[in-house]
Amino acid sequence: MRMWHCALVVILGTGMVRAEDAAPPNPEAVAAVKALGGNVMAIAQNDPRLDVTLHLADKDVTDEVLPQVAKLQNVLWLNLARTKITDAGLAAIKEMKTVERLHLEKTAIGDAGLEHLKGLENLVYLNLYGTQVTDAGLAQLHGLKKLRRLFVFESKVTPEGMAALKQAMPELQVIGAIENKPAEPPKAEEPKPEEKKEEPKKEEPKPEEKKEEPKKEEPKAEEKKPS
């Protein structure tokens, strides 16, 4: 039995929909995505919402395919990372309001492209790693009330821009570059003054002890013999 015909209820961002009532994905759109080496599939056996991936396509993915992607209903995850899409091309997906997770990393997307994301009201996750987005572009995201995770490392965003966005959207986690401060060279130790080695004291020669000369025995007086 096909995934979208399972008799189960799933929750969509726009309300309650039974999986058995979900229409199969637009076949023309699915064919266009797969022709480039991408994929379209349900996110789970009991959930007909779609995961559309083009980041591993074996052919160039350009703006041309985005109008076909936009024909797919109930897309939850959309991965356009490392493709050749442009700011202008994102206009084609601006009405895909069911998208919760959007990957744009390692693309040429800049501030103008973020203008087209304002309508993605259910967006929770946005990856802008390695893009051309600047601090000015981040201001376009203020209306995305459900956005919780944003990746901006290796983009043109500054620490000041990240701080301003966090202030405007306190519940948003902004993941940026880790500042790697160059290690300070170790300070050269000042040479310590050489300690003067104490020269061993020369032992003064002890005065020679005078040897006592043996006393000469005085000759005993001869005893007078009795006559």
DADAZI-V597690 format. One record per backbone hydrogen bond with DSSP energy under -0.5 kcal/mol. NH is the residue of the N-H (numbers start at 0). CO is the residue of the C=O. If there is no record, write none. Layout:
BEGIN
[[NH	CO] [NH	CO]]
END
This chain:
BEGIN
[[4	1] [5	2] [7	5] [9	16] [11	9] [11	14] [14	11] [16	9] [18	7] [19	7] [20	17] [21	17] [21	18] [29	25] [30	26] [31	27] [32	28] [33	29] [34	30] [35	31] [35	32] [36	33] [37	32] [38	52] [40	50] [42	48] [43	46] [46	43] [49	73] [50	40] [51	49] [51	76] [52	38] [52	50] [53	78] [56	53] [57	35] [58	35] [61	59] [64	61] [65	62] [66	62] [67	64] [68	64] [69	65] [70	66] [70	67] [71	68] [75	49] [75	73] [76	49] [77	100] [78	51] [79	77] [79	102] [81	104] [82	79] [83	60] [89	85] [89	86] [90	87] [91	88] [92	89] [93	90] [95	92] [96	94] [98	95] [99	75] [100	75] [101	124] [102	77] [103	101] [103	126] [105	128] [106	103] [107	84] [112	109] [113	109] [114	110] [114	111] [115	112] [116	113] [117	114] [119	116] [120	118] [121	96] [122	119] [123	99] [124	99] [125	148] [126	101] [127	125] [127	150] [129	152] [130	127] [131	108] [137	133] [138	134] [138	135] [139	136] [140	137] [141	138] [143	140] [144	142] [146	143] [147	123] [148	123] [149	172] [150	125] [151	149] [151	174] [152	174] [154	151] [155	132] [161	157] [162	158] [163	159] [164	160] [165	161] [166	162] [167	163] [168	164] [171	168] [172	147] [173	171] [174	149] [174	172] [175	173] [178	176] [179	177] [180	178] [210	208]]
END
